[in-house]
Amino acid sequence: MSAISGVVALGSALALVVPAAAAVPVATGVPVGAHGARNLSIHETATLRPTGYPKGHVVNERGTISGTYRGSVEARLVAITNTQWNATITAYTSGGSLKAKTTTRARPEKEEGPIGYFYGTASITGGTGTWAHTTGSLTFNGSLNRQNFHLRVAMSGTLHV
């Protein structure tokens, strides 16, 4: 992979992570208790920026989530190929944290100059506090500026709390 392809792949990886992170609710939420499991429909937007210069095929990002919930998010993006990335995301709230894993794919047919587009799915893998036993799945799409690695992601799905 060339240096330019690696940067594009890394940027795409970031895009993958952001959607997943954005899809994770970050508000306190209603504590799980005697009422048992419930479903939460969420619609989130996330914006992320790199925490440092990308290293190889890995980019670490940090940002915010808004929509159904508000909070902060951290993501680790790993480029698998020039068009596919995986990410691990953690969203933080006053009630605890929520973790997710994503699979992301690029949409090369939609590229506009330095802006690349992506889509994917995220699986909620657990959390702490209010979100301790949460599961769920999300879909997302977004854009990545391949010059500065800023991400914007829109996601929606259902959480089982």
LUMLO-104056 format. One record per atom (N, C-alpha, C, CB): residue in one letter; atom name; x, y, z. Coordinates in nm, 3 decimals, m for minus. Atoms other than C-alpha are relative to their C-alpha. Glycine has a CB too. Layout:
BEGIN
NODE_A_CA_X_Y_Z
...
END
This chain:
BEGIN
NODE_M_N_0.086_m0.116_0.000
NODE_M_CA_0.000_0.000_0.000
NODE_M_C_0.090_0.123_0.000
NODE_M_CB_m0.098_0.000_0.123
NODE_S_N_m0.080_m0.122_0.007
NODE_S_CA_0.142_0.340_m0.096
NODE_S_C_m0.029_0.090_0.119
NODE_S_CB_m0.026_0.075_m0.131
NODE_A_N_0.021_m0.092_m0.112
NODE_A_CA_0.177_0.622_0.154
NODE_A_C_m0.133_0.072_m0.015
NODE_A_CB_0.115_0.102_0.009
NODE_I_N_0.128_m0.069_0.021
NODE_I_CA_m0.119_0.804_m0.005
NODE_I_C_m0.116_m0.095_0.024
NODE_I_CB_m0.008_0.058_m0.143
NODE_S_N_0.107_0.097_m0.024
NODE_S_CA_m0.332_0.489_m0.006
NODE_S_C_m0.013_m0.028_0.148
NODE_S_CB_0.027_m0.130_m0.076
NODE_G_N_0.003_0.025_m0.144
NODE_G_CA_m0.235_0.429_0.355
NODE_G_C_m0.071_0.113_0.074
NODE_G_CB_0.140_m0.017_0.055
NODE_V_N_0.066_m0.114_m0.064
NODE_V_CA_m0.348_0.780_0.451
NODE_V_C_m0.149_m0.004_m0.029
NODE_V_CB_0.062_0.134_m0.049
NODE_V_N_0.142_0.009_0.036
NODE_V_CA_m0.676_0.737_0.261
NODE_V_C_m0.065_m0.112_0.080
NODE_V_CB_m0.017_m0.025_m0.152
NODE_A_N_0.055_0.112_m0.076
NODE_A_CA_m0.728_0.398_0.426
NODE_A_C_m0.013_0.037_0.146
NODE_A_CB_0.089_m0.126_m0.016
NODE_L_N_0.005_m0.040_m0.140
NODE_L_CA_m0.646_0.542_0.765
NODE_L_C_m0.114_0.097_0.022
NODE_L_CB_0.133_0.064_0.043
NODE_G_N_0.111_m0.094_m0.011
NODE_G_CA_m0.887_0.827_0.708
NODE_G_C_m0.132_m0.072_m0.008
NODE_G_CB_0.009_0.106_m0.109
NODE_S_N_0.122_0.078_0.012
NODE_S_CA_m1.151_0.581_0.600
NODE_S_C_m0.023_m0.078_0.128
NODE_S_CB_0.007_m0.095_m0.120
NODE_A_N_0.013_0.074_m0.125
NODE_A_CA_m1.081_0.379_0.912
NODE_A_C_m0.057_0.091_0.106
NODE_A_CB_0.136_m0.058_0.045
NODE_L_N_0.052_m0.096_m0.097
NODE_L_CA_m1.144_0.687_1.119
NODE_L_C_m0.148_0.019_m0.022
NODE_L_CB_0.074_0.134_m0.011
NODE_A_N_0.141_m0.019_0.031
NODE_A_CA_m1.471_0.732_0.944
NODE_A_C_m0.080_m0.116_0.052
NODE_A_CB_m0.022_0.016_m0.150
NODE_L_N_0.069_0.117_m0.049
NODE_L_CA_m1.566_0.382_1.040
NODE_L_C_m0.020_0.008_0.148
NODE_L_CB_0.075_m0.125_m0.036
NODE_V_N_0.007_m0.005_m0.146
NODE_V_CA_m1.494_0.437_1.400
NODE_V_C_m0.098_0.105_0.046
NODE_V_CB_0.136_0.027_0.059
NODE_V_N_0.088_m0.108_m0.044
NODE_V_CA_m1.678_0.760_1.429
NODE_V_C_m0.144_m0.043_m0.003
NODE_V_CB_0.019_0.122_m0.087
NODE_P_N_0.138_0.041_0.001
NODE_P_CA_m2.008_0.613_1.317
NODE_P_C_m0.032_m0.089_0.118
NODE_P_CB_m0.034_m0.069_m0.128
NODE_A_N_0.028_0.088_m0.110
NODE_A_CA_m1.982_0.347_1.571
NODE_A_C_m0.005_0.075_0.128
NODE_A_CB_0.102_m0.109_0.007
NODE_A_N_m0.003_m0.078_m0.121
NODE_A_CA_m1.890_0.589_1.839
NODE_A_C_m0.122_0.087_0.010
NODE_A_CB_0.124_0.084_0.006
NODE_A_N_0.113_m0.090_m0.001
NODE_A_CA_m2.164_0.824_1.745
NODE_A_C_m0.127_m0.074_0.033
NODE_A_CB_m0.014_0.070_m0.134
NODE_A_N_0.121_0.076_m0.022
NODE_A_CA_m2.419_0.550_1.763
NODE_A_C_m0.016_m0.040_0.144
NODE_A_CB_m0.002_m0.122_m0.087
NODE_V_N_0.006_0.040_m0.140
NODE_V_CA_m2.338_0.483_2.124
NODE_V_C_m0.060_0.112_0.084
NODE_V_CB_0.141_m0.038_0.052
NODE_P_N_0.060_m0.106_m0.080
NODE_P_CA_m2.567_0.675_2.359
NODE_P_C_0.094_0.042_0.112
NODE_P_CB_m0.134_m0.046_0.058
NODE_V_N_m0.092_m0.047_m0.101
NODE_V_CA_m2.376_0.891_2.599
NODE_V_C_m0.067_0.082_0.110
NODE_V_CB_0.107_0.081_m0.064
NODE_A_N_0.068_m0.069_m0.108
NODE_A_CA_m2.640_1.036_2.827
NODE_A_C_m0.016_m0.096_0.116
NODE_A_CB_m0.138_0.054_m0.046
NODE_T_N_0.014_0.084_m0.117
NODE_T_CA_m2.716_0.907_3.170
NODE_T_C_m0.100_m0.111_m0.023
NODE_T_CB_m0.041_0.081_0.119
NODE_G_N_0.099_0.103_0.028
NODE_G_CA_m3.022_0.721_3.051
NODE_G_C_m0.077_m0.038_0.126
NODE_G_CB_0.065_m0.122_m0.060
NODE_V_N_0.079_0.049_m0.112
NODE_V_CA_m3.272_0.546_3.273
NODE_V_C_0.066_m0.125_0.053
NODE_V_CB_m0.148_m0.027_m0.041
NODE_P_N_m0.065_0.118_m0.055
NODE_P_CA_m3.113_0.296_3.509
NODE_P_C_m0.082_m0.126_m0.024
NODE_P_CB_0.026_0.019_0.147
NODE_V_N_0.066_0.129_0.016
NODE_V_CA_m3.190_m0.067_3.443
NODE_V_C_m0.033_m0.051_0.139
NODE_V_CB_0.089_m0.102_m0.080
NODE_G_N_0.039_0.045_m0.133
NODE_G_CA_m3.382_m0.208_3.735
NODE_G_C_m0.103_m0.109_m0.008
NODE_G_CB_m0.052_0.115_0.083
NODE_A_N_0.102_0.102_m0.012
NODE_A_CA_m3.682_m0.413_3.825
NODE_A_C_m0.087_m0.010_m0.125
NODE_A_CB_m0.086_0.027_0.119
NODE_H_N_0.085_0.002_0.118
NODE_H_CA_m3.856_m0.324_3.499
NODE_H_C_0.052_m0.093_m0.107
NODE_H_CB_m0.015_0.139_m0.055
NODE_G_N_m0.055_0.094_0.097
NODE_G_CA_m3.627_m0.559_3.305
NODE_G_C_0.053_0.070_m0.124
NODE_G_CB_m0.104_m0.101_m0.039
NODE_A_N_m0.059_m0.051_0.124
NODE_A_CA_m3.486_m0.519_2.957
NODE_A_C_m0.100_0.086_m0.077
NODE_A_CB_0.049_m0.116_m0.087
NODE_R_N_0.082_m0.085_0.085
NODE_R_CA_m3.613_m0.249_2.724
NODE_R_C_0.081_0.038_m0.123
NODE_R_CB_m0.049_0.126_0.077
NODE_N_N_m0.065_m0.042_0.123
NODE_N_CA_m3.537_m0.128_2.374
NODE_N_C_0.002_0.151_m0.009
NODE_N_CB_m0.070_m0.060_m0.122
NODE_L_N_m0.014_m0.143_0.021
NODE_L_CA_m3.408_0.221_2.299
NODE_L_C_0.035_0.023_m0.146
NODE_L_CB_0.109_0.062_0.094
NODE_S_N_m0.030_m0.039_0.137
NODE_S_CA_m3.423_0.361_1.948
NODE_S_C_0.084_0.127_0.006
NODE_S_CB_m0.131_0.021_m0.085
NODE_I_N_m0.087_m0.118_m0.007
NODE_I_CA_m3.137_0.606_1.894
NODE_I_C_0.034_0.053_m0.139
NODE_I_CB_0.130_m0.034_0.074
NODE_H_N_m0.042_m0.069_0.123
NODE_H_CA_m3.038_0.858_1.626
NODE_H_C_0.106_0.100_0.045
NODE_H_CB_m0.123_0.071_m0.075
NODE_E_N_m0.113_m0.080_m0.050
NODE_E_CA_m2.696_1.014_1.680
NODE_E_C_0.082_0.060_m0.114
NODE_E_CB_0.090_m0.086_0.089
NODE_T_N_m0.100_m0.060_0.089
NODE_T_CA_m2.446_1.242_1.510
NODE_T_C_0.128_0.015_0.081
NODE_T_CB_m0.049_0.140_m0.058
NODE_A_N_m0.128_m0.011_m0.069
NODE_A_CA_m2.079_1.230_1.600
NODE_A_C_0.099_0.077_m0.086
NODE_A_CB_0.055_m0.140_0.033
NODE_T_N_m0.113_m0.066_0.067
NODE_T_CA_m1.783_1.449_1.513
NODE_T_C_0.125_m0.038_0.077
NODE_T_CB_m0.018_0.158_m0.006
NODE_L_N_m0.125_0.043_m0.063
NODE_L_CA_m1.429_1.328_1.580
NODE_L_C_0.119_0.062_m0.071
NODE_L_CB_0.012_m0.153_m0.002
NODE_R_N_m0.127_m0.053_0.052
NODE_R_CA_m1.076_1.454_1.535
NODE_R_C_0.112_m0.089_0.053
NODE_R_CB_0.022_0.150_0.041
NODE_P_N_m0.111_0.084_m0.047
NODE_P_CA_m0.745_1.269_1.560
NODE_P_C_0.065_0.057_0.125
NODE_P_CB_0.104_m0.015_m0.111
NODE_T_N_m0.069_m0.042_m0.123
NODE_T_CA_m0.562_1.278_1.893
NODE_T_C_0.149_0.015_m0.024
NODE_T_CB_m0.026_m0.099_0.113
NODE_G_N_m0.140_m0.011_0.038
NODE_G_CA_m0.227_1.266_1.715
NODE_G_C_0.013_m0.039_m0.146
NODE_G_CB_0.090_m0.090_0.090
NODE_Y_N_m0.022_0.038_0.139
NODE_Y_CA_m0.070_1.185_1.381
NODE_Y_C_m0.024_m0.150_m0.016
NODE_Y_CB_0.144_0.040_m0.047
NODE_P_N_0.023_0.144_0.021
NODE_P_CA_m0.182_0.847_1.236
NODE_P_C_0.132_m0.077_0.001
NODE_P_CB_m0.072_m0.023_m0.133
NODE_K_N_m0.118_0.087_m0.007
NODE_K_CA_0.064_0.563_1.303
NODE_K_C_m0.027_m0.125_m0.081
NODE_K_CB_0.035_m0.036_0.148
NODE_G_N_0.022_0.116_0.086
NODE_G_CA_0.080_0.312_1.019
NODE_G_C_m0.144_m0.002_m0.046
NODE_G_CB_0.034_m0.130_0.074
NODE_H_N_0.140_0.017_0.042
NODE_H_CA_m0.274_0.185_0.961
NODE_H_C_m0.096_0.026_0.115
NODE_H_CB_m0.022_m0.140_m0.056
NODE_V_N_0.082_m0.023_m0.119
NODE_V_CA_m0.406_0.302_1.300
NODE_V_C_m0.016_0.150_0.026
NODE_V_CB_0.063_m0.070_0.124
NODE_V_N_0.028_m0.138_m0.036
NODE_V_CA_m0.575_0.629_1.393
NODE_V_C_m0.084_m0.001_0.127
NODE_V_CB_m0.073_0.076_m0.117
NODE_N_N_0.079_m0.018_m0.123
NODE_N_CA_m0.700_0.729_1.738
NODE_N_C_m0.070_0.134_m0.010
NODE_N_CB_0.090_m0.009_0.129
NODE_E_N_0.079_m0.123_0.010
NODE_E_CA_m0.979_0.987_1.751
NODE_E_C_m0.080_0.022_0.127
NODE_E_CB_m0.093_m0.006_m0.121
NODE_R_N_0.081_m0.039_m0.116
NODE_R_CA_m1.180_1.173_2.013
NODE_R_C_m0.099_0.105_m0.048
NODE_R_CB_0.090_0.055_0.119
NODE_G_N_0.098_m0.099_0.042
NODE_G_CA_m1.498_1.375_1.984
NODE_G_C_m0.125_m0.001_0.086
NODE_G_CB_m0.038_m0.022_m0.142
NODE_T_N_0.127_m0.013_m0.071
NODE_T_CA_m1.858_1.435_2.081
NODE_T_C_m0.113_m0.067_m0.076
NODE_T_CB_m0.034_0.147_0.024
NODE_I_N_0.120_0.061_0.056
NODE_I_CA_m2.197_1.275_2.023
NODE_I_C_m0.119_0.085_0.042
NODE_I_CB_m0.017_m0.149_0.048
NODE_S_N_0.123_m0.070_m0.034
NODE_S_CA_m2.534_1.447_2.007
NODE_S_C_m0.115_m0.063_m0.077
NODE_S_CB_0.011_0.153_m0.030
NODE_G_N_0.119_0.058_0.061
NODE_G_CA_m2.887_1.350_1.916
NODE_G_C_m0.091_m0.049_0.111
NODE_G_CB_0.035_m0.116_m0.097
NODE_T_N_0.079_0.058_m0.107
NODE_T_CA_m3.086_1.113_2.136
NODE_T_C_0.071_0.019_0.133
NODE_T_CB_m0.028_m0.150_m0.026
NODE_Y_N_m0.084_m0.015_m0.119
NODE_Y_CA_m2.798_1.134_2.387
NODE_Y_C_0.115_0.095_m0.029
NODE_Y_CB_0.053_m0.137_0.048
NODE_R_N_m0.118_m0.086_0.014
NODE_R_CA_m2.497_1.358_2.449
NODE_R_C_0.114_m0.062_0.079
NODE_R_CB_m0.029_0.146_0.050
NODE_G_N_m0.114_0.049_m0.072
NODE_G_CA_m2.146_1.267_2.552
NODE_G_C_0.128_0.013_m0.078
NODE_G_CB_m0.021_m0.142_0.039
NODE_S_N_m0.130_0.000_0.068
NODE_S_CA_m1.786_1.213_2.454
NODE_S_C_0.028_m0.142_m0.049
NODE_S_CB_0.114_0.050_0.095
NODE_V_N_m0.030_0.129_0.060
NODE_V_CA_m1.637_0.932_2.249
NODE_V_C_0.147_m0.007_m0.037
NODE_V_CB_m0.088_m0.025_m0.123
NODE_E_N_m0.136_0.029_0.045
NODE_E_CA_m1.299_0.776_2.178
NODE_E_C_m0.007_m0.117_m0.095
NODE_E_CB_0.097_m0.029_0.120
NODE_A_N_0.001_0.107_0.099
NODE_A_CA_m1.224_0.555_1.879
NODE_A_C_0.141_m0.036_m0.042
NODE_A_CB_m0.084_0.040_m0.122
NODE_R_N_m0.127_0.051_0.056
NODE_R_CA_m0.937_0.341_1.755
NODE_R_C_m0.036_m0.065_m0.132
NODE_R_CB_0.073_m0.104_0.098
NODE_L_N_0.031_0.047_0.134
NODE_L_CA_m0.954_0.286_1.378
NODE_L_C_0.120_m0.075_m0.057
NODE_L_CB_m0.040_0.117_m0.091
NODE_V_N_m0.105_0.081_0.061
NODE_V_CA_m0.760_0.017_1.198
NODE_V_C_m0.038_m0.030_m0.144
NODE_V_CB_0.023_m0.132_0.079
NODE_A_N_0.024_0.027_0.141
NODE_A_CA_m0.736_0.002_0.818
NODE_A_C_0.034_m0.146_m0.030
NODE_A_CB_0.083_0.096_m0.091
NODE_I_N_m0.021_0.140_0.041
NODE_I_CA_m0.777_m0.355_0.688
NODE_I_C_0.044_m0.002_m0.145
NODE_I_CB_m0.131_m0.085_0.020
NODE_T_N_m0.036_m0.020_0.140
NODE_T_CA_m0.765_m0.260_0.318
NODE_T_C_m0.024_0.147_m0.031
NODE_T_CB_m0.084_m0.095_m0.098
NODE_N_N_0.027_m0.139_0.038
NODE_N_CA_m0.799_0.066_0.123
NODE_N_C_m0.148_0.036_0.009
NODE_N_CB_0.050_0.025_m0.142
NODE_T_N_0.144_m0.027_m0.001
NODE_T_CA_m1.178_0.029_0.136
NODE_T_C_m0.074_m0.059_0.120
NODE_T_CB_m0.061_m0.054_m0.127
NODE_Q_N_0.065_0.059_m0.118
NODE_Q_CA_m1.247_m0.151_0.466
NODE_Q_C_0.080_0.028_0.126
NODE_Q_CB_m0.020_m0.151_m0.018
NODE_W_N_m0.063_m0.029_m0.127
NODE_W_CA_m1.178_m0.060_0.830
NODE_W_C_m0.081_m0.058_0.113
NODE_W_CB_0.018_0.151_0.019
NODE_N_N_0.066_0.043_m0.123
NODE_N_CA_m1.257_m0.185_1.175
NODE_N_C_0.033_0.103_0.106
NODE_N_CB_0.045_m0.144_0.043
NODE_A_N_m0.023_m0.096_m0.107
NODE_A_CA_m1.292_0.028_1.484
NODE_A_C_m0.055_m0.053_0.131
NODE_A_CB_m0.065_0.135_m0.035
NODE_T_N_0.049_0.025_m0.135
NODE_T_CA_m1.333_m0.006_1.857
NODE_T_C_m0.032_0.137_0.059
NODE_T_CB_0.107_m0.080_0.089
NODE_I_N_0.047_m0.130_m0.047
NODE_I_CA_m1.532_0.274_2.017
NODE_I_C_m0.048_m0.009_0.144
NODE_I_CB_m0.112_0.053_m0.091
NODE_T_N_0.053_m0.010_m0.136
NODE_T_CA_m1.605_0.378_2.374
NODE_T_C_m0.064_0.137_0.016
NODE_T_CB_0.113_m0.022_0.107
NODE_A_N_0.073_m0.124_m0.027
NODE_A_CA_m1.868_0.639_2.458
NODE_A_C_m0.012_0.015_0.151
NODE_A_CB_m0.143_0.001_m0.068
NODE_Y_N_0.003_m0.026_m0.144
NODE_Y_CA_m1.869_0.803_2.802
NODE_Y_C_m0.120_0.087_0.037
NODE_Y_CB_0.131_0.068_0.044
NODE_T_N_0.112_m0.077_m0.052
NODE_T_CA_m2.166_0.931_3.001
NODE_T_C_0.017_0.012_0.151
NODE_T_CB_m0.138_m0.066_m0.036
NODE_S_N_m0.007_m0.009_m0.146
NODE_S_CA_m2.225_1.033_3.362
NODE_S_C_m0.047_m0.130_0.064
NODE_S_CB_m0.084_0.118_0.051
NODE_G_N_0.050_0.127_m0.053
NODE_G_CA_m2.397_0.694_3.405
NODE_G_C_0.088_m0.119_m0.030
NODE_G_CB_m0.135_m0.026_m0.052
NODE_G_N_m0.089_0.111_0.034
NODE_G_CA_m2.113_0.483_3.265
NODE_G_C_0.049_0.012_m0.144
NODE_G_CB_m0.071_m0.133_0.019
NODE_S_N_m0.054_0.001_0.136
NODE_S_CA_m1.953_0.385_2.936
NODE_S_C_m0.066_m0.110_m0.082
NODE_S_CB_0.153_m0.018_0.001
NODE_L_N_0.056_0.097_0.093
NODE_L_CA_m2.067_0.192_2.629
NODE_L_C_0.105_m0.029_m0.106
NODE_L_CB_m0.133_0.053_m0.064
NODE_K_N_m0.102_0.040_0.098
NODE_K_CA_m1.841_m0.006_2.395
NODE_K_C_m0.066_m0.058_m0.124
NODE_K_CB_0.097_m0.103_0.061
NODE_A_N_0.050_0.051_0.127
NODE_A_CA_m1.892_m0.092_2.028
NODE_A_C_0.116_m0.037_m0.091
NODE_A_CB_m0.091_0.104_m0.069
NODE_K_N_m0.095_0.037_0.105
NODE_K_CA_m1.709_m0.258_1.739
NODE_K_C_m0.069_0.024_m0.133
NODE_K_CB_0.049_m0.151_0.012
NODE_T_N_0.058_m0.032_0.130
NODE_T_CA_m1.761_m0.152_1.378
NODE_T_C_0.071_m0.069_m0.114
NODE_T_CB_0.001_0.148_m0.022
NODE_T_N_m0.056_0.038_0.129
NODE_T_CA_m1.706_m0.272_1.027
NODE_T_C_m0.043_0.110_m0.095
NODE_T_CB_m0.049_m0.145_m0.049
NODE_T_N_0.029_m0.115_0.086
NODE_T_CA_m1.682_0.012_0.776
NODE_T_C_0.053_m0.022_m0.141
NODE_T_CB_0.059_0.128_0.059
NODE_R_N_m0.041_0.007_0.140
NODE_R_CA_m1.661_0.033_0.400
NODE_R_C_m0.007_0.138_m0.064
NODE_R_CB_m0.088_m0.100_m0.078
NODE_A_N_m0.005_m0.128_0.072
NODE_A_CA_m1.568_0.324_0.174
NODE_A_C_m0.101_0.000_m0.114
NODE_A_CB_0.142_0.027_m0.054
NODE_R_N_0.086_m0.021_0.117
NODE_R_CA_m1.794_0.464_m0.098
NODE_R_C_0.081_0.080_m0.101
NODE_R_CB_m0.136_0.073_0.038
NODE_P_N_m0.089_m0.074_0.090
NODE_P_CA_m1.529_0.553_m0.359
NODE_P_C_m0.074_0.073_m0.112
NODE_P_CB_0.099_m0.094_m0.062
NODE_E_N_0.075_m0.066_0.107
NODE_E_CA_m1.796_0.646_m0.615
NODE_E_C_m0.052_0.137_0.042
NODE_E_CB_m0.115_m0.088_m0.043
NODE_K_N_0.054_m0.127_m0.049
NODE_K_CA_m1.900_0.940_m0.394
NODE_K_C_0.109_0.099_0.041
NODE_K_CB_m0.091_m0.025_0.117
NODE_E_N_m0.108_m0.088_m0.044
NODE_E_CA_m1.557_1.095_m0.329
NODE_E_C_m0.010_0.137_m0.066
NODE_E_CB_0.136_m0.063_m0.032
NODE_E_N_0.001_m0.138_0.048
NODE_E_CA_m1.539_1.474_m0.365
NODE_E_C_0.126_0.069_0.051
NODE_E_CB_m0.128_0.076_0.046
NODE_G_N_m0.127_m0.059_m0.042
NODE_G_CA_m1.182_1.607_m0.355
NODE_G_C_0.055_m0.073_0.120
NODE_G_CB_m0.017_0.150_0.032
NODE_P_N_m0.058_0.066_m0.117
NODE_P_CA_m1.039_1.540_m0.008
NODE_P_C_m0.104_m0.071_0.088
NODE_P_CB_0.074_0.101_0.084
NODE_I_N_0.105_0.060_m0.082
NODE_I_CA_m1.377_1.421_0.127
NODE_I_C_m0.034_m0.140_m0.050
NODE_I_CB_m0.126_0.089_0.000
NODE_G_N_0.038_0.137_0.030
NODE_G_CA_m1.439_1.048_0.137
NODE_G_C_m0.124_m0.036_0.080
NODE_G_CB_0.116_m0.098_0.032
NODE_Y_N_0.124_0.040_m0.066
NODE_Y_CA_m1.767_0.881_0.229
NODE_Y_C_0.006_m0.148_0.036
NODE_Y_CB_m0.122_0.029_m0.090
NODE_F_N_m0.003_0.137_m0.048
NODE_F_CA_m1.832_0.557_0.416
NODE_F_C_m0.135_m0.039_0.058
NODE_F_CB_0.111_m0.018_0.103
NODE_Y_N_0.120_0.053_m0.065
NODE_Y_CA_m2.104_0.336_0.564
NODE_Y_C_0.040_m0.127_0.075
NODE_Y_CB_m0.114_m0.030_m0.104
NODE_G_N_m0.034_0.123_m0.071
NODE_G_CA_m2.117_0.039_0.799
NODE_G_C_m0.100_m0.036_0.107
NODE_G_CB_0.134_0.013_0.061
NODE_T_N_0.082_0.050_m0.110
NODE_T_CA_m2.256_m0.145_1.096
NODE_T_C_0.084_0.000_0.128
NODE_T_CB_m0.055_m0.143_m0.031
NODE_A_N_m0.066_0.005_m0.130
NODE_A_CA_m2.175_m0.140_1.467
NODE_A_C_m0.075_m0.096_0.090
NODE_A_CB_0.008_0.141_0.064
NODE_S_N_0.057_0.090_m0.101
NODE_S_CA_m2.232_m0.400_1.738
NODE_S_C_0.039_0.051_0.137
NODE_S_CB_0.048_m0.147_m0.021
NODE_I_N_m0.027_m0.042_m0.137
NODE_I_CA_m2.265_m0.292_2.099
NODE_I_C_0.051_m0.123_0.075
NODE_I_CB_m0.128_0.061_0.069
NODE_T_N_m0.065_0.116_m0.063
NODE_T_CA_m2.033_m0.517_2.302
NODE_T_C_0.001_0.007_0.153
NODE_T_CB_0.142_m0.012_m0.048
NODE_G_N_0.006_m0.008_m0.146
NODE_G_CA_m2.105_m0.402_2.659
NODE_G_C_0.023_0.140_0.050
NODE_G_CB_0.101_m0.093_0.062
NODE_G_N_m0.021_m0.131_m0.059
NODE_G_CA_m2.051_m0.120_2.898
NODE_G_C_0.013_m0.009_0.149
NODE_G_CB_m0.113_0.092_m0.037
NODE_T_N_m0.009_m0.007_m0.146
NODE_T_CA_m2.038_m0.007_3.258
NODE_T_C_m0.115_0.083_0.052
NODE_T_CB_0.137_0.060_0.045
NODE_G_N_0.104_m0.082_m0.061
NODE_G_CA_m2.284_0.150_3.500
NODE_G_C_m0.136_m0.029_m0.061
NODE_G_CB_0.033_0.147_m0.014
NODE_T_N_0.133_0.011_0.060
NODE_T_CA_m2.624_0.216_3.342
NODE_T_C_m0.001_m0.092_m0.122
NODE_T_CB_m0.051_0.137_m0.040
NODE_W_N_m0.009_0.075_0.126
NODE_W_CA_m2.506_0.045_3.020
NODE_W_C_0.066_m0.136_0.017
NODE_W_CB_0.076_0.081_m0.102
NODE_A_N_m0.078_0.122_m0.029
NODE_A_CA_m2.351_m0.263_3.189
NODE_A_C_m0.037_m0.122_m0.084
NODE_A_CB_m0.015_m0.034_0.143
NODE_H_N_0.038_0.121_0.073
NODE_H_CA_m2.551_m0.530_3.003
NODE_H_C_m0.066_0.033_m0.134
NODE_H_CB_m0.096_m0.084_0.084
NODE_T_N_0.061_m0.045_0.125
NODE_T_CA_m2.646_m0.336_2.691
NODE_T_C_0.056_m0.075_m0.120
NODE_T_CB_0.020_0.150_m0.017
NODE_T_N_m0.037_0.056_0.130
NODE_T_CA_m2.642_m0.502_2.349
NODE_T_C_m0.076_0.080_m0.105
NODE_T_CB_m0.033_m0.155_m0.010
NODE_G_N_0.074_m0.067_0.105
NODE_G_CA_m2.762_m0.378_2.014
NODE_G_C_0.079_0.009_m0.128
NODE_G_CB_m0.039_0.138_0.044
NODE_S_N_m0.066_m0.018_0.129
NODE_S_CA_m2.680_m0.294_1.656
NODE_S_C_m0.041_0.133_m0.061
NODE_S_CB_m0.033_m0.116_m0.097
NODE_L_N_0.021_m0.131_0.061
NODE_L_CA_m2.651_0.026_1.456
NODE_L_C_0.048_m0.002_m0.144
NODE_L_CB_0.073_0.110_0.080
NODE_T_N_m0.053_m0.024_0.134
NODE_T_CA_m2.606_0.134_1.097
NODE_T_C_0.044_0.146_m0.003
NODE_T_CB_m0.107_m0.033_m0.114
NODE_F_N_m0.050_m0.136_0.006
NODE_F_CA_m2.416_0.448_1.002
NODE_F_C_0.052_0.034_m0.138
NODE_F_CB_0.110_0.021_0.103
NODE_N_N_m0.068_m0.050_0.119
NODE_N_CA_m2.282_0.661_0.721
NODE_N_C_0.061_0.134_0.038
NODE_N_CB_m0.099_0.014_m0.123
NODE_G_N_m0.066_m0.124_m0.037
NODE_G_CA_m2.054_0.956_0.720
NODE_G_C_0.102_0.045_m0.103
NODE_G_CB_0.066_m0.015_0.132
NODE_S_N_m0.103_m0.055_0.087
NODE_S_CA_m1.775_1.159_0.570
NODE_S_C_0.130_0.019_0.079
NODE_S_CB_m0.046_0.134_m0.061
NODE_L_N_m0.133_m0.016_m0.058
NODE_L_CA_m1.404_1.190_0.631
NODE_L_C_0.080_0.096_m0.086
NODE_L_CB_0.073_m0.138_0.012
NODE_N_N_m0.091_m0.088_0.070
NODE_N_CA_m1.174_1.474_0.538
NODE_N_C_0.137_m0.066_0.006
NODE_N_CB_0.002_0.146_0.063
NODE_R_N_m0.125_0.076_0.003
NODE_R_CA_m0.862_1.287_0.428
NODE_R_C_0.123_0.088_0.018
NODE_R_CB_0.011_m0.075_m0.130
NODE_Q_N_m0.113_m0.087_m0.025
NODE_Q_CA_m0.642_1.593_0.475
NODE_Q_C_0.025_0.019_0.149
NODE_Q_CB_m0.022_0.134_m0.066
NODE_N_N_m0.019_m0.023_m0.144
NODE_N_CA_m0.705_1.644_0.847
NODE_N_C_m0.064_m0.110_0.087
NODE_N_CB_m0.059_0.134_0.038
NODE_F_N_0.061_0.116_m0.067
NODE_F_CA_m0.891_1.317_0.937
NODE_F_C_m0.119_0.035_0.090
NODE_F_CB_0.104_m0.070_0.082
NODE_H_N_0.122_m0.032_m0.075
NODE_H_CA_m1.196_1.498_1.078
NODE_H_C_m0.114_m0.085_m0.054
NODE_H_CB_m0.034_0.153_m0.011
NODE_L_N_0.111_0.088_0.036
NODE_L_CA_m1.500_1.270_1.079
NODE_L_C_m0.133_0.058_0.043
NODE_L_CB_0.019_m0.138_0.062
NODE_R_N_0.138_m0.032_m0.035
NODE_R_CA_m1.872_1.331_1.080
NODE_R_C_m0.082_m0.124_m0.033
NODE_R_CB_m0.054_0.129_m0.076
NODE_V_N_0.072_0.125_0.018
NODE_V_CA_m2.103_1.033_1.126
NODE_V_C_m0.145_0.014_0.050
NODE_V_CB_0.072_m0.115_0.073
NODE_A_N_0.140_0.007_m0.042
NODE_A_CA_m2.480_0.983_1.143
NODE_A_C_m0.034_m0.148_0.017
NODE_A_CB_m0.098_0.070_m0.106
NODE_M_N_0.032_0.139_m0.024
NODE_M_CA_m2.610_0.661_1.295
NODE_M_C_m0.136_m0.016_0.064
NODE_M_CB_0.104_m0.064_0.086
NODE_S_N_0.127_0.030_m0.065
NODE_S_CA_m2.927_0.495_1.410
NODE_S_C_m0.007_m0.150_0.025
NODE_S_CB_m0.121_0.049_m0.086
NODE_G_N_0.017_0.140_m0.031
NODE_G_CA_m3.034_0.166_1.561
NODE_G_C_m0.074_m0.019_0.130
NODE_G_CB_0.133_m0.068_0.007
NODE_T_N_0.071_0.036_m0.122
NODE_T_CA_m3.171_m0.010_1.864
NODE_T_C_0.096_m0.059_0.102
NODE_T_CB_m0.113_m0.100_m0.030
NODE_L_N_m0.077_0.054_m0.112
NODE_L_CA_m3.010_m0.073_2.202
NODE_L_C_m0.095_m0.081_0.086
NODE_L_CB_0.071_0.113_0.082
NODE_H_N_0.077_0.084_m0.091
NODE_H_CA_m3.134_m0.349_2.432
NODE_H_C_0.063_0.019_0.139
NODE_H_CB_0.000_m0.153_m0.045
NODE_V_N_m0.054_m0.037_m0.132
NODE_V_CA_m3.084_m0.217_2.787
NODE_V_C_m0.063_m0.086_0.106
NODE_V_CB_m0.024_0.149_0.031
END
